[in-house]
């Protein structure tokens, strides 16, 4: 999304400014400072920030005077703050906080980017004032968020993709698709030969109609003896039978080869896409719905299979048939063939008009289908929540409008296509009327035999078939190539967390961790962690404390290198994590999460997920260490008990102990405990705490806990506030300091007293 929006007429003269006055940012704010709806414009160049308030009743044609005009060098700490129903862009000027503009929620993303760039611009001016001449000028970052509409044509994009079917480069996509046939070159050649042979055989039978009429049934010229006519009747009919039998045999062989090629190709495509999805970084999945990605992996790969096998076959077969028919028609009667071509320009013109119309209808149908699939996936994934709150009716009401919208889009698309196809069929059928008219008169005056005319008509019906297919093929090819490009969109997405060119292999991590001036935001212009500096000794237990959203879990994500820092570095044993081989790094970090995820398999399979080659004895030892063996042994199937989807057959405490057993079996050098006991009862918490006490021995541990009292025995506590480290110290030191940690403890104790009274 550009940060130079189209200025209204009163401000368009600003675009003529040049040099240092040239516009870098021009964006609309849709609220006034009192919160009422009004149009204001924020215009920024390298030197100044100006705000113009438009008067809807002014029509003098002159640009209005700026409501605010501030040199960029005087701006300090520009920031975008969220308010109820919108936000505000603030900055410090001459030691006072100034509210620059207000905007609604629809403009939040734009002004977050503006604040990030203003920050960079202010720092640049400050550096210049301090004599740092080598400081580079800030660059406005591209917006990486997904768009709902195509930037080129403005059409609504299908759900979860930036691929616009209307702007698709079909040649490029088709050429890339053809590369997937290379491993199946032998099958492709055989299939092509079978197609050619079956096409030629398909032309023989209708051509035999000419001698059947002119030699046997209605002989032209001198009459032939009846016995001879019976002989030729038998020969021609045997020829028809033989060609049809051979054609069907070839069709069977062709179908078997095609089926084998089709499924093998689909398998290779699915595997390649699935492998690539596994290697992509978490930020790719942050902005995409699971249902949409499932569609890519199933429906879109199926479309790819169709275009590479069935589509290619039908296209080649119809192309060869069309070419053969044209040759035969020219040989039969070239004058009649020229008459047949009269409707063709109209067919081409109508096809072009209809295709443009369909290109505007199909994207809407794809988009709504994606929304419906995502809604179904969300509902089925959260069906326990739906049942728990008796919200079945609400979910049905949410589903029905989407289904109705999909129905309406499908009806509009289908009816439009059927109407267009009928018009095209009528137009192509005019050729047959012309041939019957002219050819019939030629037969009556003796210029043309009846057999030749009937043969010509038979081939003509075959001629329009491939032509009509070509019209449908264009629409079908657009849809399938769009699906192909959506698959390629994923395959072309590079992981944001990449392996170093020459990664450092670490067989055993000691566990020393250093955060050095780390800044990170899931959106680069909105940092969650700000200038974090922290050193952790090997074997030390660190408790991470702070309000929700303060940056605790984000710090853990960065340590595991699920994301890469925007600024600064994280070092393990003195080596930047970006230089460590990812397999070595993650194989020595263990996570115990607040809501542990279990796969729909056995208990043993879930414990051994961290170590696939683990023996049953090792699995049992890990379960015993996690205080999980007793409840497992009490189940009828023991370690072979199926846990259900996401482990729903087990209680929260049981799932958590299995998660700890999985971490114990993993035997990590660095352990992460993210709210490991926050959602279990007191008895389960005691057993989990005992298991954790055994697990943390000899390991560097980072623990996030909802109950602050559980961090009492941590070596140090790190208190986060607003993405920055507020305090560091032991539990007792921070309580004595009576700072942020003391406030959090007091607040939690107060909440506990309120809960006790309420109970």
N, C-alpha and C positions, 0 to 999 in steps of 0.2 A: 504494500500500500504506500503510495507516494505521499510525502509530506509537503508537496507543493500542489495544493488543490486549486481548482479553477476559481479565480477571484470573481466576485460580482462586478458588474459594469462600473460602479463608482470607484473601484479600487484597481481596475485593470491598467491604469496608467503607471502603476508601481512596477509592472513587468518590464518597463522600458529602462529602469535603473540599471546601471552597469558598474563595473569595478567593484570596490568594496561595498557598494550599495546594492549589488545584485542579490536577489532573494534566495535564501537557503531554505527557509521554511515559511509556508503560508497555509494555515489551517483554521478551520472554523470552530468556534466555541458556541454552543447553542443555549447557554444560560447567561443571564446577567449576574452581577455580584450579589443581588438580593434573592437569587434563586428563581426568578421568573424567566420564562422563555423569551430569548432575545438573540439576535445574531451579532456576534462579535468576531473579529478576525485577528489572529496573532500572526504578525509578520516579522521575520527575523533575518537579518543579514549578519555578516561577520562582526560588525561593530555595534549594532543597535537592535533593541527589541521594541517593537511598537504594537499597540493594540488599538484597533479601529472599531468603533461602535456604529453600526449602520442605522440610519434613520429611515424607516420605511416610507415616510411622507415627504422626504426630500427628493426633489427631481431636478436640481440645478445642474447635474452632470459633473460637478466638481467633486474630487475625493474629499471625504470628511477629514477633519483634523483628528489626529491620534489622541485617544483618551489617555494613553500612557506612552511615554517615550523614555527608555532607560538605556544607557550605554551598557553593553555586555560586560565590560570590565568591572562595572559596579555590582553586578549580580553575584551573590554568594549563596551556595547551597540550594540551587533550584531543585524542586521536588514536586512530585505529583502525589497528592493525598486523596484517599477515598473518603467520600462523605455518604450520607444516606441518599440513595437515588442518583448519585453522580460523583463528581470529584472536583478538585481545585488544584491549579498550578500555583505553587508558592515559591518565594525566593526571599533572601535576606538582602536588603538594600540599606546602606548606612546604619547597620546594626539593628534595623527593624524588619519584622516579617511583613512582607507585602503579598496580598492575594492578587495575582495577576489576572487570571480568568477562572470562570467556572464552566463546567460542562456536564452533560448527562452521561449515563452509563454507556451509551452507544459510542461515546468518544473516548472512553477510558484508555483503550489500547493506543490510540493516536497520541494522546498526551503523555503516556508513559514513555514513548519513544522520544517525544519532544523534550521531556525532562532529562532523559539520559544524554541527549545531544547537548542540551544547555549546560549540563554539568561538565561535560568534556570541553565545551567552548569556554566556560568560565575558568576551568583549570588551565587551559591553554593561555588565556589572557594573563592569568596570574603568573604563569611561568615566564611569559615574555616580560612582564614588569620586573620580575626577579632576575632578569638577565639570562634565562635559560633559552638561548636562541635555537638550540637543536631540538626543542620540543616540537614534534610533528603536529600539523593541523589536524583537528578531529575529523573523522569521516562518518557520515550518516549511515548507520547500519541498515541493511535490508530487513524488511519485515518477514520473518520466517513463519508466521502463523498462516494457517490454511485459509484460502479464500473460498467464498461460496459461489462467486460468479467468475466467469472467464474474463481475464484482463483484456483479451483481444476483441472478443465479440460480445461480451456482456451476458452470455447465456448462463443459466443456472447449471452448476457443475454437479455431476453425480456425487452421492454421499461419500465422503472420505477420500477424495482424490482431486488432483488439480488437472487431470486430463480432460480436455474438452473434445467431445466427439466431432463437433462441427469444425474445429480448427486442426483436426488430426492430419498429420503428414502421412498419408496412406502408403506412399511409395517407400518411405523410410521404414515404416513398421513392417510392411510386407517383406521387404528385403531382409530385415532382421529375423523375421519369422522363418524365412527360407533356410537360415543357417541351422535351425534345429533339425532339419531333415538330413543333414550331412551324415550323422552316425547311422542313418537308416537308408543309405544310398542304394543298397542292393534291393531292398524291398520297394523303394520308390521307383527304380527302373523297371522292375517286374510289373508293378502296378500300372505304370505308364504304358508299357507294352500291351498289357491286358486291356486297358482302356482303348488304345488305338485299334486293337483287333476287334473288340466288341462293337466299336463305332462303325468300322467298315462292314462288319456282318449285319449291323442294323440297317445299312443302306441297300443291301442286296435284296431283301424280301420285297420292299415296296417297288424296286426297279423291275422285278419279275412280273409285276402287274401289267406292264406294257405288252410283253409277248403273250401273256395270258389273255388279254383282251383282243389284240390285233392278230394273233396267230390262231388262237383256240376258240374263244367264245364269239367274237365278232370279227372274223378274218377280213382283212382289207385286200383289195385286188382280186385275183382269180380264187374261186372257192377251193379249199383243200379237201382231200378225201376225209371222210368221217373217222376212219381207222387211224389216220395220221394225226388228226386232231386229238383223239383219245390218248395217243402215245405222248404227244407234247403236253397234254394236260397232266398226265402222270409224272412226266419229267419235271415240269415246273413246280407241281405241288410237292414232289419229293425234295426239290431244291429248296423250296420255302421251309419245309419241315426240317431239313438238315441244317439250314442256316439258323433257324430259331432254336433248335436243340443245341447246336454248338455255341450260340450266343448265350443261352442260359447256363451252359456248363462253364463258360468263361466268366459269367456273372457270379457264379458260386465261388470259383477260385478267386476272383477279384474281391468278393466280399470277405473271404477268409483272410486274404493278405491284408486287406484294408483294416479289418477288425484287429488283427495282430499289431499292425503298425500304429493304429489309433491308440490302443491301450498302452503300448510301450512308450509312445510319445507323451501321452498324458502323465504316465508315471514319472518320466524323467523331468517333465516340467514341474510337477507338484513337488518332487524331491528337491529340485534346484531352488524353488521359491521358498520351501519350508526351511532348507538349510540357510538361506540368506536371511530369513526372518529371525532365526535363532542367533545369528551373528550381529544383528542390528542392536544399537544402543537403546537404553530405556527411554530416552527423550523422543525417539520415533514413536513409541507406543503411548507416550503421554498425551499426544494430540490426535490419536486415532481410536475409534471404537472397535471392540473385539469383533462384533458382528460384521463390520465392514471388512476387516482383514480376513475373516472366515470366508466371505464372499470372494475375495481375491483368490484364496487358496482352493476353493471348490468350483464355484460357478465360472469365474473368469478363466481358470485353467481349462475347464470344460469347453468354453468358447474357443480357446486357443486350439484345443484338440480338434474341434469341428472345422475350423478354418484351414488347418494344416492337412487334414485327411479328407473328410467329407466334402468340404468346400473346394479344396484343390481338385478332387476327383470330378465333382460336378462341373466345375469351371472348365477343366481340360476336356471332359467328355462333350459338354455342350459346344465348346469352341471347335473341336474336331468335327462334331456333327454338323455344325453350321457351315464350316468350310467345305465339307463333303457335299452338303446339299446345294450350296451355291454352285459348285462345279457341275453337279448333275443337272440342275435347273438350266444352266447356261447351255449345256449340251442338248437338252431336250428342246428348248425354244427360248432363245435369248431375247426375242421381242417381248414375250410374256413376262420374262424375268424383269425387264426394265419397268413394266407396269406394276409388278409387285413392289418395286422400290419406292413408288410414289408416296405411301404413307410413312416411310421410314423417317424422313426429316421431322415430321410432326411427332412421331414416337420419341425421338431423341429430345426434342424441345420440351415435350410434356414430362418426360422422365427427369430432365434437369429441374423443372419447376417443382415437380412432386418431391424430388429428393431434398431440395432446400426446405420444403415444408416439413418433411419428416425429420430432418435434422434439428428442427426446433421442438418437435414433440417427443422424440425418444429420450433426450436428456432429462426431461421432467419425469418421465416414467421411471428411469433408472434412479433418479434422486429419491423419489418417494419410496421406491422399493427398498433402497438402502435404509431409509428412516424406519420403515416397517420392520425390516430384519433386525435392526439394532434394538427396537422396542421389544420385539419378541425375545431376543437374547437377554436383555436386561431383566425382563419379567421372569423368565425361566431360571436365570441365575439367582434372582432374589425371591424365589417363590416362598421361602420360609418367612421372610419379612412380610410379604403380602398376606400370607395366612395368619401370621401373628397379630397383625393389626386389622384383620378382616377387611382388606381393601380390594377384594376381588371385583366388586362393582366398579370401583375407581379405575382399575386396570382395564376392565372391559370398555369403559367409557374412553379411556386413553387410546385403546387399540382401534375402536370403531372409526373415528375420524381419519386415522392414517389408512386403514383398509378402504374406507370410502374414497379417499383422495387417490389411492392407487387404482381403485376401480374406475373412477372418472378419467384418470390419465390413460388407463388402458383402453377404455371405451373410445375416448377421443382419438387415440393413436390408431386403434384397430379400425374404427369406422372411416377415418381419413384414408388409411391405407387401402381398405376395400373399395372405397369410392374411386380412388386414383387408379387402382388396378383394373376396375371395371372399365373406366374410360380408356385406359391403354389397351385393354383387350378388344374393345369395340374398334379402336383406331387401327389396330393391326388386322382385325377381321375384315376391314374394308378391302385389303389386298385380295382376299379370296373372292369377294363379290366382283372385283374388277376382272380377275382371271376367268371366273365362270362366264361373265358377260362377253368378253372378247374371245376367249377360247371356245365358248359354246357356238358363237357365230362362225368361227373358223371351221369347227366340226361340221356345221350345217352346210357350208359351201364347199366342203371337201378339202380345205387347206390343211386340216389337222385331223389325225386319227383320234378315235375315242380313247384308245389305250394310252396314247401319249398325253391326252388331256387329264385322264384319271390319274396317271402316274405323276403328272405335274402337280395336280391337286394334293395327292398323297404326300409328296415331298414338301409342298408348300405348308401343309399343316405341321410337318416336322420342323420347317424353317421358322415358323412363328413361335414354336415352343421354346427353343433356345433363346430367341429374342426376348420373350416374356421373362424367361429365367434371368437373362442379363439385367433386366430392370429390377427384379427382386434381389438379384445377387448383389447389386450395388448397395441397396439398403442393408442387406444382411451382412455384407462385407464391412460396411461402416460400423455396424454394431460389434462385430467380432474383432475388428482391428482396434476399436476403442477398448475392448476388454483386454486385448493383447498389450496395448500401451499402458493400461493400468497395472498389469503384471510387470512390465518393464520399468514402470515408475518405481516399484519396490526394488526390483533387481538393480536399478541404477542408483538407489539410495545408499550412500556410503555410511558406515557407522561413524558417529561423531567421536566415539571412543575407539581409537585405532591402535593397532600394535605398532610399537616403535620399529624403525628400520632395522636396527640391530639391538633387539631387546636383551636385557640383562637377565640371565637365568639365576634364580636363587633357590637352591634345593631346600634350605631351611632358614626361615625368617627368625631372627632373634626377638624382634618385637618392639624396638624403639621407633616411635612415631613422632614426626615433627610437622606441624602446620606452620607455614611461613607466609604471612601476609596474604592469606587466602580470601579471595572474593569470588562469589558465585551467585548466579540467579538462573532459574529455569528459563526465564526470559532475560537475556543479557542486560536489558535496560532496567530491570527491576531486581536488584540483588537481594538474595535471602541471607547470605553470609557476607559480612563486611569486615575485611582486614583481620581475619582470624589468625592469631599467632599462639601456638601452644606446643610445648615439648612434653612427651610422655616417655618415661623410662620403660625398658623391657620388663615385663612382669607386673607392671603397675596397674591398679584398677582405678579407672576414671569414671566418675558419675557425671552425666550431662543433665543439667537442670534448667528449667525455664518454662515460660507459658507456651501454650500451643501456637505453633508457627514461628517460634523464636529461632529455629535453625538447628535443632538437635538431630532430627532424623536426616536432614540434609547433610550435616557433617559426617554422619555414618555412610551415607550414599557416596560421598566424595572419597572417603577412606577406602571403601570397597571398589572404587573407580567405576561405579555405575554411571557416573557423570564425570567430566573433566572440569577442573577449575577454570574460571575466566581469567583470574589473575593470581599470582603467587604460585606456590607449589606445596605438595604434600610428599614427605620423604619417609620411607621405611628403611631402617638401618642405614640412613644417610643417602639412600638412592631415591630419586624422584619416581613416584609410582607410575608415571607415564613412560618410564624407561624399563620397568620391570615386565617380564613376560607375563601376560594376563593370566595364563594357566597357573603359573607359579604363585601369583598374587592371590587369586581367588581360591585356589586349592588350600591355602593356609589361613584363610579367614572364615570363621564360622559365625552364622547368624541364628539367633533365637528371637523370633519376631513376636509382637503382641498378638497377632492373629495368624497362627501358623497355618501354612497351606499343606494339606495332605492330598496326595493323588488317589484316585479311585482304584485302589489295589489292596493288597494285604498289609497288615501291620509290619511284617518283616520287610516287605518291599519298600515301604516308606522309611523305615529306619535305615535301611542299606542304600537309600538314594544317594547319600554322600559318598558311599564307597561300594560300588556295584559288585566288587569281587569279595565282599565280606562273607565269612563263613557264618553258619547258624550260631556257633559258639560265640563269635565276636558280637553278633547282633544281640544275643541274650545278655552278654556282659554289659553292653552299652545300655540296654533296657534296665538292668539291675542298678547300674550307676545313676540312672535317671529316675529311680523309684517308680518305674513303670512295669517291672516284671510281674508284680503281684496281680494287678488288674488285668494284665494280658493273659496270665495263666488261668485266671478265673473265667475267661470266656470259653465257650464250647470249642471253638476252632483255634484257640490260642494265638500263636503268631501268624496263623493263616487266616485270621479274621479279616473280612472285607470291611474297610473303613467307610465306604460310601463316598459320594462326590464331595470333595473338599473336607472329608473326614466327618461328615454330618452324623455318622452312626456312633460317634464318640462324644463324650462331654468336653467342655473347654479345657478342664484340667488334664484330662487324658491326652487330648491333642497336644497340649503344651509339653507334657512329659515325653511324648514321642518325638517332638521337635528337639528337645534337649538330648534325647538318646541319639538322634540323627547327628547333632553337633558333636556329641562325645565320640561317636564312631568316626566322624570326620577328623578328629584330633587336630584342631586348628592351633596356630601359633598366636593369632589375634582373635579374640572373641568379642562379639557384639551382642548385647542383650537389649532389645528394644521393647520396653514395657512388658517384660516377660511374665509378670505376675499380676497385671492390672485387671484382668477379666476373669479371675478364678476365685473360688471361695477360700475361707481361712485354712481349712484342712489341706486343700490342694496346694495353697500357697506355701504351707510349711514343708510339704514334700518337695515342691519345686525349688524352694530356697535351699534345702539340703542338697538336692541334685546340683544346683548351680554352684554351691560352695565347693563341691568336688570338682566341678568342671573348670572353675577359674584358676585352680592351682597351677602355677608355673606358666601362666599365659597373660599377655597384655589384654586387659579387658576394658571395653567401653560399655557402660550401662546407662540406659535411660529408664527411669522408674516413675510411675505415676504417684506411688506412695513414697514421699521423700524420706521417710524413716528407714526404708529398705536400703538406702545408700549410706547409712551411718558408718559402715565399715569400709567404704571406699577410701583409697589412699588420698584422693583429692576430688573435690567437686568443682566443676566448671559451670558457672551460671551464665546463661545466655539471656540477652534482652534485645529485642529488635534486630537480631542477626549478628550482634556483636557480643564479645565476652565482657560481662559486667563484673564478675568476681571469680576468683580462684582461691581455693583453700580447703582445709579439712572441714568436716561437718561441724565440729565444735568451734573452729576458728570463725567460720562464716556466721554461725549463730551469735557469737560474741560480738561480731562486727556490726550486727543489726542493720544490714543492708538489704539488697534485693532477695537473697536467700532467706533471711529472717522473715521478710514480708510474706514470701511464698509459704513458709512453714506456718506462720500465724494464720494465714488465710485458710490453709488446709485444715488446721486444727479447729478453726471456727466452723468450717463446713462440716467437719466430723461431729461437732457438738450439736449443730442444727439437725443433722441426720439422726443423731441419737435421740434428740428430743422428739423429732417427728415420728421416730419408730416407736 
